Amino acid sequence: MMDKLKEAIRNVNIDTPKPNQLYYKAYYAAGLLLHPRRAINLLKYKAAKFSPSVDYLPMVMDIEPTQRCNYRCSMCITGSMNAKRPDMTFEAFRRILDEQYGLMEVKIQGVGEPLLNKDFFRMIDYAKKKLLWVRTTTNGSLLHVGDNYRKLVDSRVHDVNISIDGCTSEVYEAIRIGGDLERIMANCRLINAYNNKARKTTVRAWAVLQKGNLHQFFDFPRFFADLGFKEMALSFAMHNYGREGTNAEAADFSYTEEDIRRIAGLAREAGIKMFFWFHPGFPGNAFCQIPFGRIYVTTDGHIIPCCYIANQEVVDFGEYGDFKKIWFEDYTGFRERVKGKNPPPAFCRQCHGGDR
């Protein structure tokens, strides 16, 4: 079913979310010019050609600022985690970025609401000073507090996704438990009015499709456009790999190419750029490239493979203090299993669709 949907989306020529490519590449190039070790690291990565044994550092890192959240979303792992770790400190964040000279991009986000970390904006500022591409996602509930919407835009963070999974209070608040759609709508209008005038960042609406909101599929483009968004993404990916039983009910996505063309037309009429997002799929001999150039660090400094798992209770490679051993030794076997013909680790198999 999902393969047919992906084919329909390709036929309609709808992409996954991407930044402005000219700016993105120019920003990357500036970082490489100003940081020669970063450039050398990238060359080593390209030369390695996905060898499980590496001699370079990660180029992309997910750094989790907090596991605290003011919501208990039906599809999120936050409510199922047995323990909440303390927020990441700015000092810990700075130390990681200072040591990781190969980084080109950082996503300051995890399973919690990033605006709850008191040092969130300091983290963005520090990463930007290193010419790193910076991304984040928020539930939008705190944008009005202390003019956070202005601070976020003025920080010039490169990509901001705002999660909104329903067009009515009944649907939204059943999914985003603890949320208030009227408050979110007001906050979205605040940040979009400010950003659309300042043009400092990309602010994108993001909806995770599931059984509870599928009937609003065709309503999302106009709803998001009326809130001032210029871009939107609809995600077909609900994941809590390693603990699938805690997910909200996934939907049976039986959309046809005609349906995709219809919603694409609605997006054009609304004047909003639309993207689709899926969980990774690696059929046949394809393999996940994440362990070869990316890593995820939790609030308390533990290393896990990626944001699709984002739960150290499922898999934990150890503490960041042992980073070199983890990345250059322990990860070698992990990469071999991901790339090889043998089945990948159990926590990776949903991404691989059971094909290997």
Secondary structure, 3 states (H helix, E strand, C coil): CHHHHHHHHHHHCCCCCCCCHHHHHHHHHHHHHHCHHHHHHHHHHHHHCCCCCCCCCCCEEEECCCCCCCCCCCCCCHHHCCCCCCCCCHHHHHHHHHHCCCCCEEEECCCCCHHHCCCHHHHHHHHHHCCCEEEEEECCCCCCHHHHHHHHHHCCCCEEEEECCCCCHHHHHHHCCCCCHHHHHHHHHHHHHHHHHHCCCEEEEEEECCCCCHHHHHHHHHHHHHCCCCEEEEECCCCCCCCHHHCCCCCCCCCCHHHHHHHHHHHHHHCCEEEEECCCCCCCCCCCCHHHCEEEECCCCEEECCCCCCCCCCCCCEEHHHHHHHHHHHHHHHHHHHHCCCCCCHHHHHHHCCCC
